[in-house]
């Protein structure tokens, strides 16, 4: 159910994004606006990344194969890192173009066309944010969350464009009219600086998973689940290892026991302990690679 919701949300996002990107490129050229053109190109890249996320989302739901014996979960942070990196480069390139525009004295543009574009696209973007937020309450998808952030960025960008273009239109015919030439480039500078932290945040979270940095929340959860287990007679100590890759959680626990542990009960007792540990974890079974090993020799723990 969650996978179906995720894929449906991404498909809708791709279609709407392609429409918005077409509008951005077309209206950007007609109005002579770099900021609108940037918005259109941003949306085009976002659509491409959503398409890639959709492919990986389908792969992540597959069973492990002979070649990918741990499944396809590791592809999710790689795609997220790629997405964030491309958006970072786009923002940096747009920032340089904007600075160049300011240094060259700005440019004239058609504010009527620009206002029409910004108003329509802002409504579309905010609608998509609300739609994906509702979907992700049930889907709990990292891809949908990232995509929703993209729509929120686009919504705030176009809202800022709308307000700025409206102010510039009102300034025409006044003593301050000469400043309107700088509006477009100035907006682009502000937008790229303000929104650069978003792709940086995406890359930072993704790289933590790529490098298999132990998530503190899962680590604490495992230790909390192990506390009552270790009160059992015959269990001496344990060593746990946790990692997260996309929607997959890898949890390995090695328990050191006394040499005579489980005598007479054997595997049944060990499975009972595994069930007890599993019951203390909130991660759904289908999203975790869960291993509990027992040894009386600490060298193997």
C-alpha positions, 0 to 999 in steps of 0.5 A, a space after each residue: 500500500 505504501 509503495 503504491 501511494 509513493 509511486 502514484 505521488 511521484 507519477 503525478 509529480 512528474 506530469 505536473 512538473 513537466 507542465 510547469 517546466 514548459 510554462 517556465 521556459 516558454 514564459 521566461 523567454 517571452 518575458 525576457 526573465 532569467 529568474 523565470 527561466 531558472 524556475 523552468 529549468 529547475 522544474 525540468 531537472 526536478 522532473 528528471 530526478 522524480 522519474 529516476 526516484 520512481 524507477 528506484 522506488 520500484 526496484 526497492 520493493 523487489 526481493 533480493 536477487 542473486 547479484 543484489 543479495 541485500 536488496 536495492 535499498 542502497 540505491 535510494 540514498 545514491 539517487 537522493 545525493 545525485 538529486 541534491 548535487 544537481 540542484 546545488 550546481 544549478 543554484 550556483 550557476 544561476 547565482 553567477 548569472 544573476 551577479 553578472 546581470 547586476 554588473 551589466 546593469 540589469 535588463 528590461 522585461 515584460 512584467 505583465 507576462 511575468 506576473 501571469 506566470 508567477 501567479 498561476 505556477 505558485 497556485 499549482 506548486 502550493 497545491 502539489 505541496 498539500 497533495 504530497 503532504 497528505 499522501 506522505 502521511 501514509 506513504 512515509 517515503 523519503 522520495 516523496 518528502 524530498 519531492 515535496 521539498 522541491 515543490 515547496 521551494 518552487 512555490 516560495 520562488 514563484 510567490 517571491 517572483 509574483 510579489 517582486 514583479 507586481 512591485 516592479 510593475 507599480 514602480 513603472 512611470 514613477 521616479 524609481 522606474 529605473 530600478 526595475 531593470 535590476 529586479 530580475 537579477 536581484 531576485 535570482 541572487 536572493 532566491 539562489 542564496 536562500 534555497 541553497 541550504 535545501 539541496 545541501 541538506 538533501 546531500 548531507 542526509 543522503 551521504 550519511 546513509 551512503 557512508 553507513 553512519 549509524 543513525 542515533 535514533 535506531 541505535 538508541 532503540 536497539 539498546 532500549 530493546 536489549 536492556 530487558 533481554 540482557 537481564 536473562 540468566 546466561 547472557 553476558 554482553 552484546 555488541 550491536 551494529 546499525 545502519 540505514 540505506 533508504 527505507 532499509 534498516 540493517 541491524 546486527 546484534 551479537 550476544 555473548 553467552 555462558 558456555 552452558 546457555 540454552 542447554 536443554 532448550 536450544 534454538 527455541 530459546 534463541 528464537 524466543 529472544 529474537 522475538 523479544 528484541 523484534 517486539 521492541 523495535 518500531 521499524 516494520 519487518 519488511 524494512 529491516 535486515 535483522 540478525 541476532 547471533 549467539 556465541 560463547 566466545 567473545 572473539 566471534 561477537 
